[in-house]
Amino acid sequence: MTVNNLYDALRAAFPADLDTWAIETDDGLVYTWRDLERGSAMIANLLQRLDLPAGSRVVAQVDKSVEALMLYLATLRAGLVYVPLNTAYQPAEVAYFIGDAEPAVVVCTPDRFGWVSKLGFRAGARAVYTLGADRSGTLLDRAVHQPDVQTPVPVGLGALASIIYTSGTTGRSKGAMLTHGNLLANAEVLRTYWGWRADDVLIHVLPIFHVHGLFVAVHGALLNGGPMLWAAKFDPHTVLQWLPRATVFMGVPTLYTRLLAEPALTPERCAHMRLFISGSAPLLIETFRAWTVRTGHTILERYGMSETIMLTSNPYGPDARYGGQAERRGGTVGFPLPGVEVRIADDADRALSAGEVGGVQVRGPSVFQGYWRMPEKTRAEFTADGWFRTGDVGFFDERGYLTLVGRSKDLIISGGYNVYPAEVEGAINELPGVAESAVIGVPHPDFGEVGVALVIAQPGQHPDPEAILAALRQRLANYKIPKRCFLVDELPRNAMGKVQKNVLRERYRDTFAAA
C-alpha cells in the first residue's frame, strides 16, 4: 500500500469487520469502526467543500469526545493541518494561538462561540463551527448532510499534519510542526517496541489536545486495529471497572497515584492487563515501586516531547541492542527507540561519555520540522550537524539507560556550582512523611541563585522543614542543599500533570529580597 496520508495507514489497520466495536465511552455509547470511517468522511467532505488552500490550519478547542477524534481524522483526510488547543486556555491565550496560526477553520465548544468566532474571523478564518461533548453543535449539523465516502487527499508524508503548541513555560508558546511521516514513523516503531497485539484493548483517559493522548495513545490503538474504552475525564472508579476488560493503560504519574489510593486496586483486578505506561512527567520511584507491590505489574516509563513525539522507552521485552535486557528500571526512561539517535552533549555540542551529565540531543524520523513561523528559533535549537537540543538534561549509565535530571531552564547555578533539582527532589522524596517535592531556583544577593524546596506531606504527616534540610545535609553536598523549605498543600500543574516550576519561581522569587 502506498501511504500518502497518515489516515491511509490508520484506515488500513481497521479490522475486516467494520461493524465490530471500536470505542465504548464512559456514558455507555458504542461506536463501530464503520462509524469512525463514515463520521470522519462526512466532516472531511465538509472541510473540502470550503475549497481551502493547501496547508490550511484547523484550530480545535473542544471537549474530549469521539466526535472530536473524528474531527482530527477528518482534518488528516482533507489534507489540512490540525491544531489542538488545551480546553483550559483562557481568551487571551486563545487569541494568541489563533492570531499566530491564522486558521482557515476554527472549531470550539458552543458556549465559547461568541468570543472565539470574533477571534477567528479577525484572523481570517473561512468558517467557525461549534462542537459539544454531547454531540451538539454546528459542525455535526453541517457534516450530516455530506456524503459518507471520501478519499484521503494524497498530500505525501512530508506534508504538515499538525501544529502542537508547547506549554510556554518560558517565553511565548511555540508551534511544533509535525508531518504525516513524523507521526506515522513514531506510531509504527511503538507498535513493535511495545508489543501491540491483536487482542489489545486500550483504556483511554487522557486529553486529546496533547501528544500523549492523541499521537501516542490514539495512534497506537488505531494502527493496531484495537478498540478503546474511552473516558471524557479520568475517574479512578471507572478505570478500576474497566481493568478486567482491557490490556493497556497509558497515564501520567498523577493518575497512578490516584489509583494507588483506591483499595480496590489489586493483582486480581489487574490480572487481564498486559502493559501500564507512564509519561508526560517524571514518575516518582515510590510510585513505581508501590505499583509493582499493589498490582504485580511494572510500569513502563518512556520519554518524549511535543517536538519529537516518543524518543526513548524502557523495554517491553528483551532489547537485543542492549544485551537482551528487558528490565524496566525505575527512575530512568529507558533506551532510545529503534531508529532514534540520542546523545548527551556539553555546551559546545560535544558528545559526552556514560555517566556524564549534559544536554539531551536527538535526531530521527519523528523529530519535528521546526517551529511555526519562527525560523530563527528553529535554527537556534538545532546543532550544526542536525541534532535537536531538547532542553532536557540527563545522562546514560553504563547499560545504556537514560536518566533525566531536569530541564536546562530549571538548572540552578548557585555560587558557580550546578545544582540539578531532580537529584535534590529525589533525596527529599525518600524522607519520612514526604509525599512529593519540587525544588526551584530563586535570586539570592550573595550566591546569585539558590534552591528553595516546596514539600507536600503525606496524609496525616507533618514533617519539619528544618529537619528535612538537616537530613539532606547528611546525603548531599552542601551547595546542593536548598536554603529554604516550605510545606505546601499542592503544587501547580499543567493539564498533563507536570509541575509548573515557572509559576513557583515567580511565586517565591522575592524569598531572599530582604537579605
N, C-alpha and C positions, 0 to 999 in steps of 0.2 A: 504494500500500500504506500502510495506517495502521500506524505504529510505536508500540506502547505498551510495548515491552520491547526492550532493546538486542538480545536474541537474535533478535527478528523481523528486524532489519536484517541481522545476520550470516547468518542462515539463508537469506534471500532472495538473498544473493550466492553461495551454493553453486552449483557447475555443474549443468547439467541432468542429466548422467550422474553419479549419486551413487556409482557403483561405480568411478570413477577414483580414483587415489591422492591423498590429502590430506596425509599425513605419513609420512615414512620416517625411522626412528630410526637412531642410530649403531650399534645392535646388529642391524640388518637387518630389524626389524619394519616392516610396511607397513599403514597404516590408511587406509581409504577415507572419503569424505565421509559415506557411509551409516553407517560405524562411529561417527563423531563424533555424528551425529544420533541414532542408536539408543542409544549409550552414555550420552550426556548426558540423554536422555529417561528412561532407567531410573533414573539417580541422582536426577533431578528428581522422579520419582514416589515414590522412597523418602523424599525430604525432605518432600514434600507429605503423605505418609501420617502424618507426625508432627503434622499439624494445628497448625502454629506460627502465632503472631500475626504480622500484617503487620510488616515491618521487622526481623524476627528476624535475628541475625547468625550466620554460619557461619565459624568460625575454622579456617584450614588451615595447619598447619606440616608440610609433606610435601616429599619429594624431587621434583625435576622429572621428570615423566613425562607421557605423553599422557593417562593416566587422571586425573592431577591437573588437566590442562586441561579434561577432561570435567567434573570436579567444579566448576570455575569456571563453565563454560557451564550446568551443571545448576542452580547457585545462581541465575544470572540467570533461567533458565526458570521456576524456582519462585517468583520474585519476592522472594527473600531477599537479604541483604546479605553480600557476600564480603569476608572479612578475611584476607588472606595474611600469613604471618609468615616472616621470614628463618629458614632452617633452622639458621643458626649461633647463634641466640638460645639462651641458657642458661636453666635453670629459673627463676631469679629474674626474668629479663626476661619469660619466657613468663607467669609468674604475674601480672606487672603488666598485660600485654596482655589476658589472659583476664579478670582482675578488672575492667579498665576497659571492655572490650567487652561483658561479660556475654552470651556467645553462647548460642544455643539448641542449636547443634551444634558439636562440635569434631572435627576430623579430624587425626590425627597419624601418624607412622611407627610401625610395630609395636613397635620397640624402646623407644619413649618412652611407650607406653600406660600403664604403671604409674603414673608420676607426673603425666602430663598428664591422665589421667582424673580423678584426685583434684582437680586444679585446676579442671577443667571442671565436675564435679558440684558442687563447693563454690560455683562461681559461678552455679549454677542451670541448667546445660546439660541438655537433654532427652535427648541421646544423644552418645556419644563413639565414633567409628569409627576404624579404622586403615586406612592405605593405604601399601603398599610400592612402591618403584620397580620391583619385579619383578612387579607386578600382583597381589600378595598383599594380604590384609587383609580386615577385616570389612565395609568399605564396599562392595566389589565382591561379596563373598559375599552380602550382603543385597540389593544392587541387581539382581543377575542374575535374581531371582525377580519383578521388577517388569515391567509392560508396557513395550514399547519404542516406544510412541507417547505423546506428551504435548503439550498445547497450552500455550505460554508464558503465564504469568499476566499479564494486561494491567494492569500497575501504573502506567503512564504515564511519560513521560520525565523528569518531575520527581521521581520516586521515587529513593531512595537505592539505589545499586547496589554500592558498595564503600567500605570504610574502609581507607585506606592510612596506616599509622603512619610518621611521619617518623623519621629516623635518631636523633634525640635527641642531637645533638652538644652542645647546651646545654640543661640542664634535662631534664625528663621528656618522653618521646615524646608527640607529639600525633597524633590520628587525623584525617586529612583526609577529609571526606565528599564523595564524588563520585557524581553521579546518572547514570542511564541516558542522559540528554540530554547531560551533560558529556562522557561517553565517546564517544557517537555523533558529536557535533559535531566533536570533535577528529579522530576517525578519518576522517570524511568529508573534512575540509579537507586532511589529509595525503595521502589517496588522490589528490586532484587535484594538490596542490602538488608532490608527489614523483613524479608521472607514472606511477603504478602501471599496468601493462599486463596484458593477458590472459595473456601467456606468462611472467609473472614467477614465479620460484621463490626463496623466501627461505631463507637459511641462518640457523637459529635456534640460537644458542649461549648466550643469556642466561638468567639465572634468571627464573622466572615469579612470584616474590613481589614484584616491583618494577614500577613504572610502565613502565620502558623495555622490559622483556621481555614483559610481559603486555598493556599497553594500547597501546603503540606498535607493537611487532613483531607480536604475535599478531593484534590487531585489524586491522593493516594487511593481513596475508595473508588473513585470513578475509573481510574486507569486499571484498577483491579477488577472492575465489574462487580464490586461488592456493595451490599446495602449499608445504610446508615440509620442508626437510632438518633434522632435529631431533636435537640433541646434548644429552645429560644434563648434560655439562660441556664447557667449552671445551678443545679439543685442536687445536693448530695443524696437525698432520698430517691430521686428519680434515677440517678446513676446506680445506686445500690439495687434498685428494682430491675434495671436493665442488665447488670453484670452477667447473670446466668444465660442471657441470650446473645451476648457479644463475645468478641475475641480480642479487640484492640481498643485502647483508650489513649487519647492524647490530651494532655493538660499542662497548665502552668503550675509551678510549685504550690501556690496558694490553694489550688483545688485539691492537691494531695493532702495538705494539712487539714483541710476541712473534712475530707473523707476519713482521715485518721481519727477525727473527733467523734465519729459515728460508731456506737457499739456493734452495729450490725455488720461492720466490715470484718469479715472472717475469711480464712482459707477456703472454706466451703463455698462462700458467696463468690469467690474469685476462681473457682475450680475450672470453669469453662474458658477463662481468659488466656490469651496467648502472649500479649505484649502490652506493657504500660510504658508510655513515652512521656518525657518531661522536657520542656524547653521554654524559651522566651525570657527566662530569668534564672538566676543561679538556684540550684536545689541544695538546701542545707543537708549536710551529711547526716544530721539527726533524722531528718525526714526520710532520707534514703534508707537508713538502717531500720527505722521504725516500720517502714512499709514492708520490708522483707520479713520482719518478725510477724507482723499482723496478717499478711496475705500469702506468704510463701513465694512471692514474685519479686524479682529485682528490677527496679525502674531503669529504663534505658534513657540516659541523658544525652542530648545532642546539642549542636551549636549552629546557629545561622543568623542571618540578619536580613533586613529589607533589601539591601543591595546585592545579596548573593544567594538568597534562599538558604538551603542547608549546605553546610561545609564539612562538618565532622559529626561522628556519631560513635557512641560506644557500640561494640559489636552485638548483633543479634545472635549470630552463630560464629563458629571459628573463622577468623580472617587470615587467609593464607599469606597475606602480605606482611603480617606481623607475627610470624611463628605459629600461626594457627590459634592465636589467643581468642577466647570467647568471653573473657571475664568483663563484666560491666563494673567499672571502678567508680565508686562514689567520689565526688569532688573533682572529677575530670569530665571532659566532653568527648573523650574517645579519640579515634583515628580519623585522618582525612578520608572523606568518601572516595570511592574509586573514581578516577578521572579528575579529582580536585587536588591541587597542589597548595600546601600550606607551609609557610616558613616563619621563623621568628627572626626579626631583624633589629639592628640597632638604629640610632637616629640617622645614620648615614646610609641606611638600606643595605647594610652588610649582614649576611646570614649568620646567625649565632648557633652555637652548639647545644646539645641536650643539656638541660639544667640551667641554661642561661635565660634570664628574663628579658623580654623585649617586645616590640610591636608585632602583632599578628598580621601577616600579609598573605593574600590568597590570589590564585588565578585558576580559571577553569570555565567550563561551558555554561555554568549558571550565573557567572558574575555579570552584573548589570552593564548597560551600555553607557551609563553616565547619568548625571543629574539634569533634570529637565530645565532647559534654558539657563544653565549655569556652567558654561564651558570652562571658565577659569577654575571653579571649584572642582570640576571633574578632573582637570589636569593636575591640580594640586593633590588629589587623593590617589593618583596612580604614580608608581615609580617609573623611572626611565625605561626599565626593562619589562613593564607591563603588569606589575603586581599591584593589587588594590590594598591600600592601607585601611584596615578595618577600624582602627581606633581602639581596638582591644589590646590588652597587654597579657602575655602569658608565657608558658614555657613547655617544651616537650620533655618528658622523662626518658630514661634510657630504654624503655619498652615501646616508645612511640605514642604514648597517651598525651593528649594536650590538656593542660590545666590553665584556666583563665584566672588572672589575679585582679582584674578590674579593667576599667576604661582608662585610656590615656588622659582624658579630661578629668577623671576622678583621682589621678595620681596626686599625692600630697608631697610637696618638696619642703621639708622642714629643716631649717638650718643647713641647707645644702644636701641633705640626705633624702633619698627617695623612699616614700612610705606607700605601700600598696594596701588600700583599705580592705580588700578581700582577706588578706592574711590576718589583719587585726580582728576583723569580724569573725573569722573562723575561731580564733582564740577566745573571743568573748562568748560566742555561742556555745562553747563547751563548758562554760562555768555554771555552777548550780543556780537554778532559779531563772535562767535566761532563756527566753523563747526565741528571740531574734534581735539582730542589731544592725545598725548602719553607721559607718564611720565616714565623716566628711572633713574636708579641709576648709579652714576659715582664716581670715587675715589675723596676723599677730605682729605687734610692733617690734618684737625682738627677733623672732625666728622667721619672720616673713609669712609663714603659714604653719598652722598646727592642726592636729586632729581633734575632732570632737566626736564622742560616741553617743549615739541615741539607742537606748535599750528598751525593748519590750519584755516585761516579766512574764513568766509562766503563770497560769491562773492560780491565784491564792498565794503567790510568792512575792516577796518584797526585797529583792537584792539591794544592797547598799552600794551606791555609785562609787564611793571611795574604796570599798572593799573590792569592787571589780577592777579598778585601776591598780590596786595593790597586787591583786592576783596576776594581772598582766605583766607586772614588773618581774615576776618570777619566771615568765615564759618568753618575753620578747626583749629585744634591745631597747634601751631607754628612749632612743629617738623615735621609736615606733609607738610609744605609749601616748594615747590621747591626753590632752591637757585638761579636758573636762569630760564628764559623763553625766548624761541626763536620762532619767526614766521617762518614757512616753507611753501613751496608751495605744498609739498606732503610728504607722509610717505612711506618708503619701505615696500613692502608687498610680501608675497609668493603667489603661484598660487591660494590658497583658500581665499585670501583676508586678511589673518592675518598680522598684523603689525610685522615686523621683528625687535624686540627690540634688538636682539644681534647686528644687523647692526648699530642701533642707539647708543648703548653703546660704540661700537668701534669708531664710528664717533665723539662722544663727550667726550671720556674718558679723554682727556687732558684739559678739560674746566677749571679745577682749579689747573693745574700743577704749574702755576706761583705763586699761593698763598702759 
